[in-house]
Amino acid sequence: MNCERCGIDASLTHRDVDGFAYYLCGACVRGWDAVRSVSTDSTDDARSPAR
Ligand SMILES: [Zn+2]
């Protein structure tokens, strides 16, 4: 099977994101998790007003 993100042929890990099923390779799963933590942080940032 091919990774749905980078397209390499590898053994994939299932990820369920916003109700959609994605099949990602190990590297992309790690990148995906990192991206999701960053978005959580920026959402938190937007919620704290500077003034
Ligand atoms: Zn990949």
mmCIF file of the protein (N, C-alpha, C, O) and its ligand, coordinates in Angstrom:
data_MODEL
# 
_entry.id   MODEL 
# 
loop_
_entity.id 
_entity.type 
_entity.pdbx_number_of_molecules 
1 polymer     1 
2 non-polymer 1 
# 
_entity_poly.entity_id                      1 
_entity_poly.type                           'polypeptide(L)' 
_entity_poly.nstd_linkage                   no 
_entity_poly.nstd_monomer                   no 
_entity_poly.pdbx_seq_one_letter_code       MNCERCGIDASLTHRDVDGFAYYLCGACVRGWDAVRSVSTDSTDDARSPAR 
_entity_poly.pdbx_seq_one_letter_code_can   MNCERCGIDASLTHRDVDGFAYYLCGACVRGWDAVRSVSTDSTDDARSPAR 
_entity_poly.pdbx_strand_id                 A 
# 
loop_
_entity_poly_seq.entity_id 
_entity_poly_seq.num 
_entity_poly_seq.mon_id 
_entity_poly_seq.hetero 
1 1  MET n 
1 2  ASN n 
1 3  CYS n 
1 4  GLU n 
1 5  ARG n 
1 6  CYS n 
1 7  GLY n 
1 8  ILE n 
1 9  ASP n 
1 10 ALA n 
1 11 SER n 
1 12 LEU n 
1 13 THR n 
1 14 HIS n 
1 15 ARG n 
1 16 ASP n 
1 17 VAL n 
1 18 ASP n 
1 19 GLY n 
1 20 PHE n 
1 21 ALA n 
1 22 TYR n 
1 23 TYR n 
1 24 LEU n 
1 25 CYS n 
1 26 GLY n 
1 27 ALA n 
1 28 CYS n 
1 29 VAL n 
1 30 ARG n 
1 31 GLY n 
1 32 TRP n 
1 33 ASP n 
1 34 ALA n 
1 35 VAL n 
1 36 ARG n 
1 37 SER n 
1 38 VAL n 
1 39 SER n 
1 40 THR n 
1 41 ASP n 
1 42 SER n 
1 43 THR n 
1 44 ASP n 
1 45 ASP n 
1 46 ALA n 
1 47 ARG n 
1 48 SER n 
1 49 PRO n 
1 50 ALA n 
1 51 ARG n 
# 
loop_
_struct_asym.id 
_struct_asym.entity_id 
A 1 
B 2 
# 
loop_
_chem_comp.id 
_chem_comp.type 
_chem_comp.mon_nstd_flag 
ALA 'L-peptide linking' y 
ARG 'L-peptide linking' y 
ASN 'L-peptide linking' y 
ASP 'L-peptide linking' y 
CYS 'L-peptide linking' y 
GLU 'L-peptide linking' y 
GLY 'peptide linking'   y 
HIS 'L-peptide linking' y 
ILE 'L-peptide linking' y 
LEU 'L-peptide linking' y 
MET 'L-peptide linking' y 
PHE 'L-peptide linking' y 
PRO 'L-peptide linking' y 
SER 'L-peptide linking' y 
THR 'L-peptide linking' y 
TRP 'L-peptide linking' y 
TYR 'L-peptide linking' y 
VAL 'L-peptide linking' y 
ZN  non-polymer         . 
# 
_pdbx_entity_nonpoly.entity_id   2 
_pdbx_entity_nonpoly.name        ? 
_pdbx_entity_nonpoly.comp_id     ZN 
# 
_pdbx_nonpoly_scheme.asym_id         B 
_pdbx_nonpoly_scheme.entity_id       2 
_pdbx_nonpoly_scheme.mon_id          ZN 
_pdbx_nonpoly_scheme.ndb_seq_num     1 
_pdbx_nonpoly_scheme.pdb_seq_num     101 
_pdbx_nonpoly_scheme.auth_seq_num    101 
_pdbx_nonpoly_scheme.pdb_mon_id      ZN 
_pdbx_nonpoly_scheme.auth_mon_id     ZN 
_pdbx_nonpoly_scheme.pdb_strand_id   A 
_pdbx_nonpoly_scheme.pdb_ins_code    . 
# 
loop_
_atom_site.group_PDB 
_atom_site.id 
_atom_site.type_symbol 
_atom_site.label_atom_id 
_atom_site.label_alt_id 
_atom_site.label_comp_id 
_atom_site.label_asym_id 
_atom_site.label_entity_id 
_atom_site.label_seq_id 
_atom_site.pdbx_PDB_ins_code 
_atom_site.Cartn_x 
_atom_site.Cartn_y 
_atom_site.Cartn_z 
_atom_site.occupancy 
_atom_site.B_iso_or_equiv 
_atom_site.pdbx_formal_charge 
_atom_site.auth_seq_id 
_atom_site.auth_comp_id 
_atom_site.auth_asym_id 
_atom_site.auth_atom_id 
_atom_site.pdbx_PDB_model_num 
ATOM   1   N  N  . MET A 1 1  ? 0.841   -1.212 0.000  1.00 0.00 ? 1   MET A N  1 
ATOM   2   C  CA . MET A 1 1  ? 0.000   0.000  0.000  1.00 0.00 ? 1   MET A CA 1 
ATOM   3   C  C  . MET A 1 1  ? 0.866   1.248  0.000  1.00 0.00 ? 1   MET A C  1 
ATOM   4   O  O  . MET A 1 1  ? 1.989   1.240  0.504  1.00 0.00 ? 1   MET A O  1 
ATOM   5   N  N  . ASN A 1 2  ? 0.334   2.317  -0.568 1.00 0.00 ? 2   ASN A N  1 
ATOM   6   C  CA . ASN A 1 2  ? 1.101   3.557  -0.622 1.00 0.00 ? 2   ASN A CA 1 
ATOM   7   C  C  . ASN A 1 2  ? 0.585   4.555  0.417  1.00 0.00 ? 2   ASN A C  1 
ATOM   8   O  O  . ASN A 1 2  ? -0.619  4.678  0.642  1.00 0.00 ? 2   ASN A O  1 
ATOM   9   N  N  . CYS A 1 3  ? 1.511   5.249  1.030  1.00 0.00 ? 3   CYS A N  1 
ATOM   10  C  CA . CYS A 1 3  ? 1.172   6.286  2.000  1.00 0.00 ? 3   CYS A CA 1 
ATOM   11  C  C  . CYS A 1 3  ? 0.330   7.368  1.319  1.00 0.00 ? 3   CYS A C  1 
ATOM   12  O  O  . CYS A 1 3  ? 0.650   7.808  0.215  1.00 0.00 ? 3   CYS A O  1 
ATOM   13  N  N  . GLU A 1 4  ? -0.729  7.785  1.975  1.00 0.00 ? 4   GLU A N  1 
ATOM   14  C  CA . GLU A 1 4  ? -1.624  8.769  1.353  1.00 0.00 ? 4   GLU A CA 1 
ATOM   15  C  C  . GLU A 1 4  ? -1.047  10.178 1.396  1.00 0.00 ? 4   GLU A C  1 
ATOM   16  O  O  . GLU A 1 4  ? -1.589  11.092 0.775  1.00 0.00 ? 4   GLU A O  1 
ATOM   17  N  N  . ARG A 1 5  ? 0.034   10.353 2.114  1.00 0.00 ? 5   ARG A N  1 
ATOM   18  C  CA . ARG A 1 5  ? 0.605   11.689 2.222  1.00 0.00 ? 5   ARG A CA 1 
ATOM   19  C  C  . ARG A 1 5  ? 1.810   11.845 1.302  1.00 0.00 ? 5   ARG A C  1 
ATOM   20  O  O  . ARG A 1 5  ? 1.852   12.768 0.488  1.00 0.00 ? 5   ARG A O  1 
ATOM   21  N  N  . CYS A 1 6  ? 2.797   10.946 1.424  1.00 0.00 ? 6   CYS A N  1 
ATOM   22  C  CA . CYS A 1 6  ? 4.005   11.105 0.614  1.00 0.00 ? 6   CYS A CA 1 
ATOM   23  C  C  . CYS A 1 6  ? 4.063   10.093 -0.531 1.00 0.00 ? 6   CYS A C  1 
ATOM   24  O  O  . CYS A 1 6  ? 4.891   10.227 -1.432 1.00 0.00 ? 6   CYS A O  1 
ATOM   25  N  N  . GLY A 1 7  ? 3.183   9.075  -0.501 1.00 0.00 ? 7   GLY A N  1 
ATOM   26  C  CA . GLY A 1 7  ? 3.058   8.179  -1.640 1.00 0.00 ? 7   GLY A CA 1 
ATOM   27  C  C  . GLY A 1 7  ? 4.065   7.041  -1.697 1.00 0.00 ? 7   GLY A C  1 
ATOM   28  O  O  . GLY A 1 7  ? 4.071   6.294  -2.674 1.00 0.00 ? 7   GLY A O  1 
ATOM   29  N  N  . ILE A 1 8  ? 4.921   6.878  -0.683 1.00 0.00 ? 8   ILE A N  1 
ATOM   30  C  CA . ILE A 1 8  ? 5.877   5.779  -0.724 1.00 0.00 ? 8   ILE A CA 1 
ATOM   31  C  C  . ILE A 1 8  ? 5.178   4.465  -0.410 1.00 0.00 ? 8   ILE A C  1 
ATOM   32  O  O  . ILE A 1 8  ? 4.158   4.429  0.278  1.00 0.00 ? 8   ILE A O  1 
ATOM   33  N  N  . ASP A 1 9  ? 5.756   3.382  -0.934 1.00 0.00 ? 9   ASP A N  1 
ATOM   34  C  CA . ASP A 1 9  ? 5.200   2.053  -0.702 1.00 0.00 ? 9   ASP A CA 1 
ATOM   35  C  C  . ASP A 1 9  ? 5.807   1.509  0.582  1.00 0.00 ? 9   ASP A C  1 
ATOM   36  O  O  . ASP A 1 9  ? 6.990   1.169  0.611  1.00 0.00 ? 9   ASP A O  1 
ATOM   37  N  N  . ALA A 1 10 ? 5.016   1.421  1.639  1.00 0.00 ? 10  ALA A N  1 
ATOM   38  C  CA . ALA A 1 10 ? 5.510   0.988  2.947  1.00 0.00 ? 10  ALA A CA 1 
ATOM   39  C  C  . ALA A 1 10 ? 4.363   0.385  3.733  1.00 0.00 ? 10  ALA A C  1 
ATOM   40  O  O  . ALA A 1 10 ? 3.215   0.417  3.289  1.00 0.00 ? 10  ALA A O  1 
ATOM   41  N  N  . SER A 1 11 ? 4.670   -0.165 4.901  1.00 0.00 ? 11  SER A N  1 
ATOM   42  C  CA . SER A 1 11 ? 3.601   -0.626 5.790  1.00 0.00 ? 11  SER A CA 1 
ATOM   43  C  C  . SER A 1 11 ? 3.031   0.602  6.495  1.00 0.00 ? 11  SER A C  1 
ATOM   44  O  O  . SER A 1 11 ? 3.768   1.409  7.061  1.00 0.00 ? 11  SER A O  1 
ATOM   45  N  N  . LEU A 1 12 ? 1.716   0.725  6.449  1.00 0.00 ? 12  LEU A N  1 
ATOM   46  C  CA . LEU A 1 12 ? 1.086   1.973  6.853  1.00 0.00 ? 12  LEU A CA 1 
ATOM   47  C  C  . LEU A 1 12 ? 0.373   1.838  8.189  1.00 0.00 ? 12  LEU A C  1 
ATOM   48  O  O  . LEU A 1 12 ? -0.050  0.751  8.584  1.00 0.00 ? 12  LEU A O  1 
ATOM   49  N  N  . THR A 1 13 ? 0.254   2.954  8.864  1.00 0.00 ? 13  THR A N  1 
ATOM   50  C  CA . THR A 1 13 ? -0.481  3.024  10.115 1.00 0.00 ? 13  THR A CA 1 
ATOM   51  C  C  . THR A 1 13 ? -1.793  3.759  9.861  1.00 0.00 ? 13  THR A C  1 
ATOM   52  O  O  . THR A 1 13 ? -1.824  4.778  9.171  1.00 0.00 ? 13  THR A O  1 
ATOM   53  N  N  . HIS A 1 14 ? -2.866  3.231  10.424 1.00 0.00 ? 14  HIS A N  1 
ATOM   54  C  CA . HIS A 1 14 ? -4.172  3.883  10.256 1.00 0.00 ? 14  HIS A CA 1 
ATOM   55  C  C  . HIS A 1 14 ? -4.299  5.062  11.208 1.00 0.00 ? 14  HIS A C  1 
ATOM   56  O  O  . HIS A 1 14 ? -3.990  4.962  12.395 1.00 0.00 ? 14  HIS A O  1 
ATOM   57  N  N  . ARG A 1 15 ? -4.757  6.175  10.662 1.00 0.00 ? 15  ARG A N  1 
ATOM   58  C  CA . ARG A 1 15 ? -5.014  7.361  11.488 1.00 0.00 ? 15  ARG A CA 1 
ATOM   59  C  C  . ARG A 1 15 ? -6.428  7.851  11.183 1.00 0.00 ? 15  ARG A C  1 
ATOM   60  O  O  . ARG A 1 15 ? -6.799  7.980  10.017 1.00 0.00 ? 15  ARG A O  1 
ATOM   61  N  N  . ASP A 1 16 ? -7.200  8.117  12.197 1.00 0.00 ? 16  ASP A N  1 
ATOM   62  C  CA . ASP A 1 16 ? -8.552  8.617  12.014 1.00 0.00 ? 16  ASP A CA 1 
ATOM   63  C  C  . ASP A 1 16 ? -8.551  10.105 12.354 1.00 0.00 ? 16  ASP A C  1 
ATOM   64  O  O  . ASP A 1 16 ? -8.369  10.485 13.511 1.00 0.00 ? 16  ASP A O  1 
ATOM   65  N  N  . VAL A 1 17 ? -8.752  10.934 11.351 1.00 0.00 ? 17  VAL A N  1 
ATOM   66  C  CA . VAL A 1 17 ? -8.639  12.375 11.538 1.00 0.00 ? 17  VAL A CA 1 
ATOM   67  C  C  . VAL A 1 17 ? -9.920  13.047 11.082 1.00 0.00 ? 17  VAL A C  1 
ATOM   68  O  O  . VAL A 1 17 ? -10.291 12.957 9.911  1.00 0.00 ? 17  VAL A O  1 
ATOM   69  N  N  . ASP A 1 18 ? -10.592 13.715 11.993 1.00 0.00 ? 18  ASP A N  1 
ATOM   70  C  CA . ASP A 1 18 ? -11.829 14.432 11.678 1.00 0.00 ? 18  ASP A CA 1 
ATOM   71  C  C  . ASP A 1 18 ? -12.829 13.524 10.953 1.00 0.00 ? 18  ASP A C  1 
ATOM   72  O  O  . ASP A 1 18 ? -13.522 13.962 10.036 1.00 0.00 ? 18  ASP A O  1 
ATOM   73  N  N  . GLY A 1 19 ? -12.895 12.269 11.369 1.00 0.00 ? 19  GLY A N  1 
ATOM   74  C  CA . GLY A 1 19 ? -13.850 11.341 10.790 1.00 0.00 ? 19  GLY A CA 1 
ATOM   75  C  C  . GLY A 1 19 ? -13.403 10.698 9.499  1.00 0.00 ? 19  GLY A C  1 
ATOM   76  O  O  . GLY A 1 19 ? -14.147 9.896  8.935  1.00 0.00 ? 19  GLY A O  1 
ATOM   77  N  N  . PHE A 1 20 ? -12.202 11.018 9.000  1.00 0.00 ? 20  PHE A N  1 
ATOM   78  C  CA . PHE A 1 20 ? -11.686 10.413 7.782  1.00 0.00 ? 20  PHE A CA 1 
ATOM   79  C  C  . PHE A 1 20 ? -10.558 9.450  8.136  1.00 0.00 ? 20  PHE A C  1 
ATOM   80  O  O  . PHE A 1 20 ? -9.762  9.716  9.036  1.00 0.00 ? 20  PHE A O  1 
ATOM   81  N  N  . ALA A 1 21 ? -10.500 8.335  7.422  1.00 0.00 ? 21  ALA A N  1 
ATOM   82  C  CA . ALA A 1 21 ? -9.454  7.358  7.661  1.00 0.00 ? 21  ALA A CA 1 
ATOM   83  C  C  . ALA A 1 21 ? -8.290  7.619  6.718  1.00 0.00 ? 21  ALA A C  1 
ATOM   84  O  O  . ALA A 1 21 ? -8.469  7.678  5.501  1.00 0.00 ? 21  ALA A O  1 
ATOM   85  N  N  . TYR A 1 22 ? -7.102  7.774  7.281  1.00 0.00 ? 22  TYR A N  1 
ATOM   86  C  CA . TYR A 1 22 ? -5.896  7.959  6.485  1.00 0.00 ? 22  TYR A CA 1 
ATOM   87  C  C  . TYR A 1 22 ? -4.935  6.819  6.775  1.00 0.00 ? 22  TYR A C  1 
ATOM   88  O  O  . TYR A 1 22 ? -4.881  6.298  7.888  1.00 0.00 ? 22  TYR A O  1 
ATOM   89  N  N  . TYR A 1 23 ? -4.175  6.441  5.750  1.00 0.00 ? 23  TYR A N  1 
ATOM   90  C  CA . TYR A 1 23 ? -3.140  5.429  5.926  1.00 0.00 ? 23  TYR A CA 1 
ATOM   91  C  C  . TYR A 1 23 ? -1.794  6.074  5.642  1.00 0.00 ? 23  TYR A C  1 
ATOM   92  O  O  . TYR A 1 23 ? -1.500  6.463  4.512  1.00 0.00 ? 23  TYR A O  1 
ATOM   93  N  N  . LEU A 1 24 ? -0.978  6.183  6.695  1.00 0.00 ? 24  LEU A N  1 
ATOM   94  C  CA . LEU A 1 24 ? 0.280   6.917  6.601  1.00 0.00 ? 24  LEU A CA 1 
ATOM   95  C  C  . LEU A 1 24 ? 1.453   6.035  6.993  1.00 0.00 ? 24  LEU A C  1 
ATOM   96  O  O  . LEU A 1 24 ? 1.306   5.121  7.805  1.00 0.00 ? 24  LEU A O  1 
ATOM   97  N  N  . CYS A 1 25 ? 2.634   6.312  6.406  1.00 0.00 ? 25  CYS A N  1 
ATOM   98  C  CA . CYS A 1 25 ? 3.845   5.601  6.788  1.00 0.00 ? 25  CYS A CA 1 
ATOM   99  C  C  . CYS A 1 25 ? 4.345   6.148  8.133  1.00 0.00 ? 25  CYS A C  1 
ATOM   100 O  O  . CYS A 1 25 ? 3.856   7.171  8.613  1.00 0.00 ? 25  CYS A O  1 
ATOM   101 N  N  . GLY A 1 26 ? 5.318   5.461  8.731  1.00 0.00 ? 26  GLY A N  1 
ATOM   102 C  CA . GLY A 1 26 ? 5.784   5.828  10.068 1.00 0.00 ? 26  GLY A CA 1 
ATOM   103 C  C  . GLY A 1 26 ? 6.244   7.275  10.158 1.00 0.00 ? 26  GLY A C  1 
ATOM   104 O  O  . GLY A 1 26 ? 5.911   7.977  11.114 1.00 0.00 ? 26  GLY A O  1 
ATOM   105 N  N  . ALA A 1 27 ? 7.007   7.724  9.168  1.00 0.00 ? 27  ALA A N  1 
ATOM   106 C  CA . ALA A 1 27 ? 7.528   9.090  9.188  1.00 0.00 ? 27  ALA A CA 1 
ATOM   107 C  C  . ALA A 1 27 ? 6.395   10.100 9.128  1.00 0.00 ? 27  ALA A C  1 
ATOM   108 O  O  . ALA A 1 27 ? 6.415   11.103 9.841  1.00 0.00 ? 27  ALA A O  1 
ATOM   109 N  N  . CYS A 1 28 ? 5.403   9.838  8.277  1.00 0.00 ? 28  CYS A N  1 
ATOM   110 C  CA . CYS A 1 28 ? 4.301   10.779 8.122  1.00 0.00 ? 28  CYS A CA 1 
ATOM   111 C  C  . CYS A 1 28 ? 3.415   10.796 9.369  1.00 0.00 ? 28  CYS A C  1 
ATOM   112 O  O  . CYS A 1 28 ? 2.883   11.844 9.734  1.00 0.00 ? 28  CYS A O  1 
ATOM   113 N  N  . VAL A 1 29 ? 3.253   9.645  10.025 1.00 0.00 ? 29  VAL A N  1 
ATOM   114 C  CA . VAL A 1 29 ? 2.469   9.613  11.259 1.00 0.00 ? 29  VAL A CA 1 
ATOM   115 C  C  . VAL A 1 29 ? 3.118   10.512 12.294 1.00 0.00 ? 29  VAL A C  1 
ATOM   116 O  O  . VAL A 1 29 ? 2.440   11.263 12.995 1.00 0.00 ? 29  VAL A O  1 
ATOM   117 N  N  . ARG A 1 30 ? 4.450   10.428 12.386 1.00 0.00 ? 30  ARG A N  1 
ATOM   118 C  CA . ARG A 1 30 ? 5.154   11.271 13.358 1.00 0.00 ? 30  ARG A CA 1 
ATOM   119 C  C  . ARG A 1 30 ? 5.012   12.736 12.991 1.00 0.00 ? 30  ARG A C  1 
ATOM   120 O  O  . ARG A 1 30 ? 4.780   13.577 13.859 1.00 0.00 ? 30  ARG A O  1 
ATOM   121 N  N  . GLY A 1 31 ? 5.152   13.049 11.696 1.00 0.00 ? 31  GLY A N  1 
ATOM   122 C  CA . GLY A 1 31 ? 4.987   14.428 11.241 1.00 0.00 ? 31  GLY A CA 1 
ATOM   123 C  C  . GLY A 1 31 ? 3.562   14.910 11.484 1.00 0.00 ? 31  GLY A C  1 
ATOM   124 O  O  . GLY A 1 31 ? 3.334   16.048 11.894 1.00 0.00 ? 31  GLY A O  1 
ATOM   125 N  N  . TRP A 1 32 ? 2.611   14.019 11.222 1.00 0.00 ? 32  TRP A N  1 
ATOM   126 C  CA . TRP A 1 32 ? 1.195   14.365 11.397 1.00 0.00 ? 32  TRP A CA 1 
ATOM   127 C  C  . TRP A 1 32 ? 0.915   14.724 12.856 1.00 0.00 ? 32  TRP A C  1 
ATOM   128 O  O  . TRP A 1 32 ? 0.272   15.734 13.142 1.00 0.00 ? 32  TRP A O  1 
ATOM   129 N  N  . ASP A 1 33 ? 1.402   13.892 13.769 1.00 0.00 ? 33  ASP A N  1 
ATOM   130 C  CA . ASP A 1 33 ? 1.191   14.142 15.191 1.00 0.00 ? 33  ASP A CA 1 
ATOM   131 C  C  . ASP A 1 33 ? 1.838   15.468 15.599 1.00 0.00 ? 33  ASP A C  1 
ATOM   132 O  O  . ASP A 1 33 ? 1.270   16.220 16.392 1.00 0.00 ? 33  ASP A O  1 
ATOM   133 N  N  . ALA A 1 34 ? 3.019   15.751 15.060 1.00 0.00 ? 34  ALA A N  1 
ATOM   134 C  CA . ALA A 1 34 ? 3.702   16.998 15.390 1.00 0.00 ? 34  ALA A CA 1 
ATOM   135 C  C  . ALA A 1 34 ? 2.882   18.186 14.907 1.00 0.00 ? 34  ALA A C  1 
ATOM   136 O  O  . ALA A 1 34 ? 2.725   19.174 15.624 1.00 0.00 ? 34  ALA A O  1 
ATOM   137 N  N  . VAL A 1 35 ? 2.359   18.085 13.683 1.00 0.00 ? 35  VAL A N  1 
ATOM   138 C  CA . VAL A 1 35 ? 1.552   19.173 13.127 1.00 0.00 ? 35  VAL A CA 1 
ATOM   139 C  C  . VAL A 1 35 ? 0.320   19.405 13.991 1.00 0.00 ? 35  VAL A C  1 
ATOM   140 O  O  . VAL A 1 35 ? -0.068  20.544 14.249 1.00 0.00 ? 35  VAL A O  1 
ATOM   141 N  N  . ARG A 1 36 ? -0.288  18.312 14.432 1.00 0.00 ? 36  ARG A N  1 
ATOM   142 C  CA . ARG A 1 36 ? -1.503  18.449 15.224 1.00 0.00 ? 36  ARG A CA 1 
ATOM   143 C  C  . ARG A 1 36 ? -1.219  19.077 16.582 1.00 0.00 ? 36  ARG A C  1 
ATOM   144 O  O  . ARG A 1 36 ? -2.047  19.832 17.091 1.00 0.00 ? 36  ARG A O  1 
ATOM   145 N  N  . SER A 1 37 ? -0.059  18.781 17.184 1.00 0.00 ? 37  SER A N  1 
ATOM   146 C  CA . SER A 1 37 ? 0.281   19.405 18.458 1.00 0.00 ? 37  SER A CA 1 
ATOM   147 C  C  . SER A 1 37 ? 0.524   20.890 18.253 1.00 0.00 ? 37  SER A C  1 
ATOM   148 O  O  . SER A 1 37 ? 0.145   21.710 19.089 1.00 0.00 ? 37  SER A O  1 
ATOM   149 N  N  . VAL A 1 38 ? 1.160   21.234 17.132 1.00 0.00 ? 38  VAL A N  1 
ATOM   150 C  CA . VAL A 1 38 ? 1.436   22.647 16.848 1.00 0.00 ? 38  VAL A CA 1 
ATOM   151 C  C  . VAL A 1 38 ? 0.130   23.403 16.671 1.00 0.00 ? 38  VAL A C  1 
ATOM   152 O  O  . VAL A 1 38 ? -0.016  24.512 17.185 1.00 0.00 ? 38  VAL A O  1 
ATOM   153 N  N  . SER A 1 39 ? -0.841  22.810 15.938 1.00 0.00 ? 39  SER A N  1 
ATOM   154 C  CA . SER A 1 39 ? -2.110  23.507 15.726 1.00 0.00 ? 39  SER A CA 1 
ATOM   155 C  C  . SER A 1 39 ? -2.833  23.694 17.048 1.00 0.00 ? 39  SER A C  1 
ATOM   156 O  O  . SER A 1 39 ? -3.484  24.717 17.264 1.00 0.00 ? 39  SER A O  1 
ATOM   157 N  N  . THR A 1 40 ? -2.723  22.708 17.938 1.00 0.00 ? 40  THR A N  1 
ATOM   158 C  CA . THR A 1 40 ? -3.354  22.842 19.245 1.00 0.00 ? 40  THR A CA 1 
ATOM   159 C  C  . THR A 1 40 ? -2.739  24.021 19.992 1.00 0.00 ? 40  THR A C  1 
ATOM   160 O  O  . THR A 1 40 ? -3.437  24.789 20.655 1.00 0.00 ? 40  THR A O  1 
ATOM   161 N  N  . ASP A 1 41 ? -1.407  24.150 19.871 1.00 0.00 ? 41  ASP A N  1 
ATOM   162 C  CA . ASP A 1 41 ? -0.725  25.252 20.537 1.00 0.00 ? 41  ASP A CA 1 
ATOM   163 C  C  . ASP A 1 41 ? -1.174  26.592 19.978 1.00 0.00 ? 41  ASP A C  1 
ATOM   164 O  O  . ASP A 1 41 ? -1.437  27.525 20.737 1.00 0.00 ? 41  ASP A O  1 
ATOM   165 N  N  . SER A 1 42 ? -1.265  26.697 18.638 1.00 0.00 ? 42  SER A N  1 
ATOM   166 C  CA . SER A 1 42 ? -1.624  27.993 18.054 1.00 0.00 ? 42  SER A CA 1 
ATOM   167 C  C  . SER A 1 42 ? -3.079  28.329 18.361 1.00 0.00 ? 42  SER A C  1 
ATOM   168 O  O  . SER A 1 42 ? -3.425  29.501 18.510 1.00 0.00 ? 42  SER A O  1 
ATOM   169 N  N  . THR A 1 43 ? -3.946  27.295 18.459 1.00 0.00 ? 43  THR A N  1 
ATOM   170 C  CA . THR A 1 43 ? -5.335  27.549 18.846 1.00 0.00 ? 43  THR A CA 1 
ATOM   171 C  C  . THR A 1 43 ? -5.354  28.130 20.261 1.00 0.00 ? 43  THR A C  1 
ATOM   172 O  O  . THR A 1 43 ? -6.106  29.056 20.567 1.00 0.00 ? 43  THR A O  1 
ATOM   173 N  N  . ASP A 1 44 ? -4.503  27.557 21.111 1.00 0.00 ? 44  ASP A N  1 
ATOM   174 C  CA . ASP A 1 44 ? -4.416  28.044 22.476 1.00 0.00 ? 44  ASP A CA 1 
ATOM   175 C  C  . ASP A 1 44 ? -3.929  29.494 22.490 1.00 0.00 ? 44  ASP A C  1 
ATOM   176 O  O  . ASP A 1 44 ? -4.402  30.324 23.265 1.00 0.00 ? 44  ASP A O  1 
ATOM   177 N  N  . ASP A 1 45 ? -2.959  29.769 21.597 1.00 0.00 ? 45  ASP A N  1 
ATOM   178 C  CA . ASP A 1 45 ? -2.406  31.106 21.487 1.00 0.00 ? 45  ASP A CA 1 
ATOM   179 C  C  . ASP A 1 45 ? -3.478  32.104 21.097 1.00 0.00 ? 45  ASP A C  1 
ATOM   180 O  O  . ASP A 1 45 ? -3.568  33.191 21.666 1.00 0.00 ? 45  ASP A O  1 
ATOM   181 N  N  . ALA A 1 46 ? -4.304  31.717 20.105 1.00 0.00 ? 46  ALA A N  1 
ATOM   182 C  CA . ALA A 1 46 ? -5.334  32.626 19.598 1.00 0.00 ? 46  ALA A CA 1 
ATOM   183 C  C  . ALA A 1 46 ? -6.363  32.911 20.675 1.00 0.00 ? 46  ALA A C  1 
ATOM   184 O  O  . ALA A 1 46 ? -7.002  33.963 20.677 1.00 0.00 ? 46  ALA A O  1 
ATOM   185 N  N  . ARG A 1 47 ? -6.518  31.960 21.594 1.00 0.00 ? 47  ARG A N  1 
ATOM   186 C  CA . ARG A 1 47 ? -7.543  32.138 22.629 1.00 0.00 ? 47  ARG A CA 1 
ATOM   187 C  C  . ARG A 1 47 ? -7.073  33.044 23.755 1.00 0.00 ? 47  ARG A C  1 
ATOM   188 O  O  . ARG A 1 47 ? -7.894  33.577 24.502 1.00 0.00 ? 47  ARG A O  1 
ATOM   189 N  N  . SER A 1 48 ? -5.745  33.227 23.889 1.00 0.00 ? 48  SER A N  1 
ATOM   190 C  CA . SER A 1 48 ? -5.290  34.125 24.941 1.00 0.00 ? 48  SER A CA 1 
ATOM   191 C  C  . SER A 1 48 ? -5.068  35.516 24.366 1.00 0.00 ? 48  SER A C  1 
ATOM   192 O  O  . SER A 1 48 ? -4.138  35.714 23.584 1.00 0.00 ? 48  SER A O  1 
ATOM   193 N  N  . PRO A 1 49 ? -5.882  36.462 24.726 1.00 0.00 ? 49  PRO A N  1 
ATOM   194 C  CA . PRO A 1 49 ? -5.764  37.822 24.180 1.00 0.00 ? 49  PRO A CA 1 
ATOM   195 C  C  . PRO A 1 49 ? -4.513  38.530 24.694 1.00 0.00 ? 49  PRO A C  1 
ATOM   196 O  O  . PRO A 1 49 ? -4.146  38.387 25.861 1.00 0.00 ? 49  PRO A O  1 
ATOM   197 N  N  . ALA A 1 50 ? -3.857  39.298 23.814 1.00 0.00 ? 50  ALA A N  1 
ATOM   198 C  CA . ALA A 1 50 ? -2.630  39.978 24.187 1.00 0.00 ? 50  ALA A CA 1 
ATOM   199 C  C  . ALA A 1 50 ? -2.921  41.213 25.029 1.00 0.00 ? 50  ALA A C  1 
ATOM   200 O  O  . ALA A 1 50 ? -2.080  41.658 25.810 1.00 0.00 ? 50  ALA A O  1 
ATOM   201 N  N  . ARG A 1 51 ? -4.104  41.753 24.864 1.00 0.00 ? 51  ARG A N  1 
ATOM   202 C  CA . ARG A 1 51 ? -4.414  42.969 25.625 1.00 0.00 ? 51  ARG A CA 1 
ATOM   203 C  C  . ARG A 1 51 ? -5.398  42.707 26.755 1.00 0.00 ? 51  ARG A C  1 
ATOM   204 O  O  . ARG A 1 51 ? -5.758  43.629 27.486 1.00 0.00 ? 51  ARG A O  1 
HETATM 205 ZN ZN . ZN  B 2 .  ? 4.370   8.908  4.175  1.00 0.00 2 101 ZN  A ZN 1 
# 
